[in-house]
Amino acid sequence: MIEVEKQYLKGYTFIDLFAGLGGFRIALESLGAKCVYSNEWDEHVQKVYEDNFGDMPEGDITKVDENTIPSHDILCAGFPCQAFSISGKQRGFEDSRGTLFFDVSRIVKAKKPKIVFMENVKNFATHDDGRTLEVVKATMEELGYTFTQKVLNAVDYGVPQKRERIYMICFRNDLNVNGFEFPKPFKLTKHVENFLLEDEELVKDLYVDRPDTYYNGNKDDKYSNKTSIRLGIVNKGGQGERIYSTKGIAITLSANGGGIFAKTGGYLINGKARKLHPRECARLMGYPDSYKICNSMNQAYKQFGNSVVIDVLQLIAQQIGKAMEEK
């Protein structure tokens, strides 16, 4: 998390759809906004969310009556990427039926929030040759909103992890908001080593000592602000079998994938290779150490691999607040 300049969203309310671990909630609450509703279908994630925020998200958004959702100023949604059934005609609200984005759009249609703040994987921008993004844009414009989108990489915003995501910001037309700009990149000053746990007892079972470990001879003594530094491999060096330096950036944390270092990659730490601990993953996603993590390590890895980077959301939300002040 970053230390915010001021509470730009004080007095605003928001809802947290496809809430996951509550990254959107932490980001917006840090800027003064209040969450009035949350929704998340995964039962394991629901429990973690309740442990941290004190309320249980409603499940299965497809079965929720949009009219029962409280009125709100900002709708937040990191909805899953799905293929849209494109009719080739409307490219709007009707074309989004059958997808989870339709549940976002029907709530927007019913509740008319001032702002819609969405996030998705980088490939969403080019999914189905750009037609998926075209439907989202057309739908939001049809509902009476502006539509702005950009792919941002967490490494450009203070977080040493390659994590590219598309962020979509929509303002209701009658607000006449014209001054929104995505945050400008800035120099990275921290690396993976700054996010590691100091208690070796917590990570002792994560070290890997195998005879098929091979190092490439690169010295582990130089910092990199933009790339991961490969030092070696285990086995054949496939996904989840690569070893990196802690003086570079982290590879993209993943919810899936195999290999001995699955979901986090391997890192050379104290002369030995290991995968990251879930708490270290949490830190690389911007979660404070006070955040309560799932007791199941496998679930925790999956949950953080699916999460949002809180720092990036905070910076975008600040820009939203500034634009609303300037209108």
Legacy VTK file of the C-alpha trace (Angstrom):
# vtk DataFile Version 3.0
C-alpha trace
ASCII
DATASET POLYDATA
POINTS 327 float
0.000 0.000 0.000
1.013 3.566 -0.517
0.554 6.405 1.927
-2.204 8.443 0.312
-1.859 12.200 -0.148
-5.344 12.859 1.169
-8.755 11.216 1.324
-9.903 12.215 -2.147
-12.989 9.987 -1.940
-14.222 10.969 1.508
-18.012 10.936 1.519
-18.245 8.574 -1.461
-19.878 5.138 -1.245
-18.951 2.120 -3.361
-19.816 -1.505 -4.020
-17.251 -4.281 -4.377
-18.241 -6.779 -7.102
-16.186 -9.919 -7.818
-14.587 -8.740 -4.610
-11.888 -11.391 -4.208
-9.730 -10.572 -1.211
-10.975 -6.983 -1.079
-8.159 -5.181 -2.877
-10.543 -2.606 -4.302
-12.046 -2.149 -0.848
-8.715 -1.520 0.851
-7.694 0.931 -1.877
-10.894 2.980 -1.828
-11.282 2.919 1.950
-7.748 4.304 2.248
-9.036 7.328 0.331
-12.070 7.773 2.576
-14.800 5.956 0.656
-17.279 3.603 2.370
-18.214 0.130 1.133
-21.980 -0.498 1.207
-22.151 -3.882 -0.557
-19.848 -6.727 -1.600
-20.260 -9.801 -3.775
-17.985 -12.835 -4.235
-19.000 -16.387 -5.136
-15.900 -18.384 -4.007
-16.595 -19.733 -0.499
-12.910 -19.863 0.504
-12.457 -16.237 -0.520
-15.714 -15.207 1.145
-14.370 -16.467 4.470
-11.113 -14.508 4.148
-13.072 -11.392 3.164
-15.320 -11.758 6.217
-12.312 -12.317 8.508
-10.805 -9.040 7.328
-13.799 -6.747 6.853
-16.433 -8.157 9.150
-19.085 -8.776 6.536
-19.826 -11.761 4.326
-20.083 -10.998 0.599
-23.271 -12.076 -1.136
-22.727 -14.980 -3.550
-23.483 -15.693 -7.226
-23.993 -12.296 -8.798
-26.089 -13.832 -11.586
-28.870 -14.543 -9.087
-28.832 -11.133 -7.372
-31.695 -8.738 -8.088
-29.956 -5.501 -9.062
-32.717 -3.473 -7.437
-31.816 -4.868 -4.002
-28.252 -3.495 -4.183
-27.780 -0.262 -2.191
-27.348 3.011 -4.053
-23.687 3.936 -4.429
-21.336 6.456 -6.018
-18.698 4.064 -7.358
-19.084 0.555 -8.741
-15.882 -1.509 -8.549
-15.567 -4.739 -10.516
-12.693 -7.020 -11.443
-14.949 -9.326 -13.449
-13.565 -12.478 -15.129
-12.704 -12.324 -18.811
-15.183 -14.290 -20.911
-15.858 -14.655 -24.612
-18.840 -12.575 -25.668
-21.393 -13.816 -28.156
-21.170 -11.103 -30.797
-24.189 -10.603 -33.012
-22.325 -8.227 -35.293
-25.018 -5.589 -35.011
-25.468 -3.787 -31.722
-22.071 -4.174 -30.054
-23.687 -2.976 -26.839
-25.862 -3.953 -23.903
-27.614 -6.848 -25.666
-24.315 -8.296 -26.909
-23.025 -8.653 -23.350
-25.761 -11.077 -22.263
-24.520 -14.446 -21.045
-21.332 -13.010 -19.595
-20.510 -11.768 -16.106
-19.983 -8.284 -17.485
-23.716 -8.275 -18.177
-24.268 -8.458 -14.406
-22.122 -5.353 -14.029
-24.013 -3.543 -16.781
-27.481 -4.416 -15.473
-26.494 -3.075 -12.025
-25.151 0.104 -13.655
-28.400 0.445 -15.591
-30.472 0.101 -12.424
-28.390 2.114 -9.950
-26.667 4.729 -12.143
-23.486 5.188 -10.062
-21.374 8.252 -10.734
-18.271 6.201 -11.531
-17.559 2.656 -12.744
-14.055 1.345 -12.016
-13.178 -1.987 -13.658
-10.072 -4.151 -13.909
-9.155 -7.182 -15.976
-6.221 -9.127 -17.392
-4.023 -7.459 -20.001
-5.297 -9.719 -22.769
-8.795 -8.357 -22.262
-7.700 -5.407 -24.389
-7.149 -7.666 -27.420
-9.512 -10.537 -26.548
-11.490 -11.806 -29.558
-9.618 -9.364 -31.821
-10.722 -6.427 -29.697
-14.431 -7.181 -29.983
-14.818 -7.967 -26.270
-13.456 -4.560 -25.249
-15.578 -2.984 -27.987
-18.734 -4.453 -26.415
-17.781 -3.176 -22.952
-17.087 0.320 -24.306
-20.274 0.399 -26.368
-22.326 -0.882 -23.456
-21.040 1.757 -21.055
-21.600 4.514 -23.620
-25.094 3.197 -24.281
-25.769 3.395 -20.533
-24.687 7.047 -20.460
-21.008 6.935 -19.473
-17.656 7.973 -20.829
-15.150 5.144 -21.273
-11.385 5.345 -20.737
-9.028 2.379 -20.573
-5.319 1.731 -20.268
-2.997 -1.196 -19.587
-0.719 -0.450 -16.626
2.174 -2.489 -15.249
2.593 -2.634 -11.454
6.372 -2.305 -11.825
5.846 1.263 -13.066
4.054 2.196 -9.844
6.386 1.185 -7.046
5.701 -2.559 -6.932
8.516 -4.927 -8.007
6.275 -7.353 -9.874
5.556 -7.658 -13.577
1.781 -7.484 -13.512
0.062 -5.878 -16.477
-3.668 -5.258 -16.191
-6.250 -3.230 -18.077
-8.083 -0.598 -16.032
-11.350 0.883 -17.273
-12.763 4.119 -15.838
-16.250 5.402 -16.652
-17.880 8.660 -15.519
-21.603 9.322 -15.843
-22.103 11.800 -18.678
-24.148 14.338 -16.732
-21.196 14.907 -14.377
-19.166 16.423 -17.241
-15.871 15.034 -15.944
-13.146 15.745 -18.484
-9.978 15.940 -16.425
-9.279 12.297 -15.619
-5.783 11.039 -16.398
-4.209 7.727 -15.471
-1.329 8.050 -12.989
2.100 8.695 -14.443
4.798 6.012 -13.964
7.625 6.631 -11.534
10.979 5.059 -10.716
11.046 1.772 -8.843
13.034 1.946 -5.600
12.299 -1.485 -4.099
13.028 -5.008 -5.223
11.899 -8.496 -4.237
14.398 -8.567 -1.362
12.524 -5.703 0.323
9.356 -7.822 0.560
10.806 -10.982 2.097
10.023 -12.353 5.551
12.835 -12.140 8.064
11.680 -15.144 10.105
13.419 -18.150 8.504
11.281 -20.508 10.558
8.221 -19.479 8.529
9.828 -20.308 5.186
12.081 -23.268 6.009
9.781 -25.766 4.269
9.761 -23.746 1.038
13.431 -24.286 0.189
14.229 -26.746 -2.594
17.413 -28.823 -2.662
17.470 -31.020 -5.749
20.322 -32.571 -7.725
18.813 -31.306 -10.982
19.320 -27.660 -10.023
21.462 -25.734 -12.482
22.776 -22.160 -12.224
23.771 -20.080 -15.255
26.784 -18.383 -13.681
25.265 -14.907 -13.479
26.453 -12.954 -10.460
23.717 -12.026 -8.044
25.062 -8.562 -7.279
23.301 -6.127 -9.619
19.891 -4.552 -9.280
17.292 -4.376 -12.041
14.371 -1.959 -11.915
12.417 -3.374 -14.822
13.162 -7.067 -15.272
13.395 -10.372 -13.482
16.981 -11.652 -13.282
17.232 -15.354 -14.176
19.902 -17.207 -12.201
19.103 -20.844 -12.857
16.592 -23.635 -13.278
15.367 -26.856 -11.756
14.710 -29.847 -14.007
14.144 -28.560 -17.580
13.411 -24.957 -16.638
9.752 -24.941 -17.551
7.150 -22.718 -15.954
7.514 -22.983 -12.197
11.055 -24.352 -12.526
13.028 -21.109 -12.873
15.157 -19.412 -10.234
15.451 -15.623 -10.047
17.387 -12.996 -8.138
15.748 -11.034 -5.326
17.563 -7.958 -6.664
15.183 -7.798 -9.617
11.430 -7.768 -9.898
9.089 -10.670 -9.256
7.490 -12.605 -12.054
3.709 -12.322 -12.307
2.081 -14.140 -9.405
-0.301 -16.743 -10.785
-3.380 -18.581 -9.555
-2.492 -21.626 -11.642
0.520 -23.432 -13.022
2.794 -26.292 -12.025
6.432 -26.895 -11.269
8.317 -26.962 -7.985
8.035 -23.159 -7.674
4.432 -23.052 -8.925
2.482 -19.779 -8.762
5.364 -17.603 -7.437
8.559 -18.636 -9.198
11.760 -19.563 -7.369
14.223 -17.108 -5.822
17.791 -17.492 -4.603
17.668 -16.530 -0.926
20.504 -17.104 1.539
22.252 -19.263 -1.025
19.264 -21.571 -1.522
16.294 -21.573 -3.866
12.714 -21.353 -2.644
9.285 -20.188 -3.707
7.686 -17.204 -2.026
5.588 -17.487 1.122
1.921 -16.387 0.872
2.714 -13.425 3.140
5.426 -12.321 0.717
2.907 -12.663 -2.119
0.500 -10.518 -0.098
3.149 -7.833 0.271
3.842 -7.887 -3.490
0.130 -7.267 -4.055
0.048 -4.330 -1.632
-1.697 -6.031 1.289
-0.597 -4.866 4.755
0.864 -7.383 7.193
-2.266 -6.941 9.316
-4.282 -8.638 6.563
-5.469 -12.110 7.624
-4.444 -14.767 5.107
-6.237 -18.051 4.371
-4.948 -20.941 6.497
-4.591 -23.145 3.432
-1.362 -22.214 1.648
-2.633 -23.605 -1.655
-5.754 -21.475 -1.426
-3.714 -18.436 -0.369
-1.417 -18.748 -3.410
-4.442 -19.054 -5.688
-6.179 -16.084 -4.059
-3.239 -13.719 -4.330
-2.575 -14.902 -7.884
-6.107 -13.767 -8.737
-5.904 -10.516 -6.800
-5.420 -6.883 -7.735
-2.399 -4.723 -6.884
-3.665 -2.339 -4.229
-1.014 0.320 -4.865
-2.077 0.721 -8.501
-5.758 0.934 -7.540
-4.952 3.596 -4.943
-3.110 5.719 -7.497
-5.935 5.425 -10.037
-8.541 6.157 -7.355
-6.616 9.293 -6.393
-6.834 10.435 -10.000
-10.562 9.716 -9.995
-10.938 11.860 -6.868
-8.917 14.682 -8.396
-10.994 14.612 -11.573
-14.195 14.791 -9.550
-12.824 17.771 -7.607
-11.935 19.605 -10.805
-15.237 19.117 -12.618
LINES 1 328
327 0 1 2 3 4 5 6 7 8 9 10 11 12 13 14 15 16 17 18 19 20 21 22 23 24 25 26 27 28 29 30 31 32 33 34 35 36 37 38 39 40 41 42 43 44 45 46 47 48 49 50 51 52 53 54 55 56 57 58 59 60 61 62 63 64 65 66 67 68 69 70 71 72 73 74 75 76 77 78 79 80 81 82 83 84 85 86 87 88 89 90 91 92 93 94 95 96 97 98 99 100 101 102 103 104 105 106 107 108 109 110 111 112 113 114 115 116 117 118 119 120 121 122 123 124 125 126 127 128 129 130 131 132 133 134 135 136 137 138 139 140 141 142 143 144 145 146 147 148 149 150 151 152 153 154 155 156 157 158 159 160 161 162 163 164 165 166 167 168 169 170 171 172 173 174 175 176 177 178 179 180 181 182 183 184 185 186 187 188 189 190 191 192 193 194 195 196 197 198 199 200 201 202 203 204 205 206 207 208 209 210 211 212 213 214 215 216 217 218 219 220 221 222 223 224 225 226 227 228 229 230 231 232 233 234 235 236 237 238 239 240 241 242 243 244 245 246 247 248 249 250 251 252 253 254 255 256 257 258 259 260 261 262 263 264 265 266 267 268 269 270 271 272 273 274 275 276 277 278 279 280 281 282 283 284 285 286 287 288 289 290 291 292 293 294 295 296 297 298 299 300 301 302 303 304 305 306 307 308 309 310 311 312 313 314 315 316 317 318 319 320 321 322 323 324 325 326
